[in-house]
Amino acid sequence: MNTPRAITIDGPAGSGKSTLGASLAAALGFVYFDTGVMYRALTLAVLDADIDPSDGTAVAACAERIDIGVQPPTVADGRQYTITLDGRDVTWDIREQRVERAVSTAAGHPAVRVILRAQQRAIGMRGNVVMVGRDIGSIVLPEAPLKIYLDVSIAERTRRRSAELVGRGDSVDEHALYDSIANRDARDAHVMQPAPDAVHINGDTQSPADTLAYVLSLVPAGMRSHP
């Protein structure tokens, strides 16, 4: 079996895995691929089609017929990539609160994950990629030579999210925010599957820069230069 030049980063929502993944990909000259955007794009399609996100059969059928594209940024507006849904740019649409509220439900159906995992695996097996998600190292790309599981406590994720919202001028109910993050973890628990050989990192005690430096130190020498 081929061993792809790929690194997987898994962890709960808000753990900083996307920031780590983007920085790591930039440092290595790899493609950064946050697989969560595919589930968000699907959820947007489901909501726009007035499909109940809890209807697994209907959501899976939607996943089969839509075309989700992930490519480098096409607009200089701060995006890390451009996401298209049947050719339409939905990069920012997938960040809407209605999508945020429904994505765990829509993405949780086993048939849906089978469909999107196959697409994710095809991308990962091309190599030169840092893939971020929930179950990438354990299920989507178990052949990856380096797998990271980045964990951050609910309290720390609440603190970070609160600071971000306050920085935007929003008011924050920290107790409600904590409960929201805890509930999201509970909804995602069935798909949070760290790979047995993943390197576990506690993001509470390391800065993003320290975490990046540590992960870079783990990258096999053969992955540091392009073929």
Secondary structure, DSSP 8 states (H G I E B T S, - for coil): ----SEEEEE--TTSSHHHHHHHHHHHHT-EEEETHHHHHHHHHHHHHTT--TT-HHHHHHHHHH--EEEES-SS-SS-SSEEEETTEE-TTGGGSHHHHHHHHHHHT-HHHHHHHHHHHHHHHTT-SEEEEESSIIIII-TT-SEEEEEE--HHHHHHHHHHHHHHTT----HHHHHHHHHHHHHHHGGG----TT-EEEETTSS-HHHHHHHHHHHS-GGGSS--
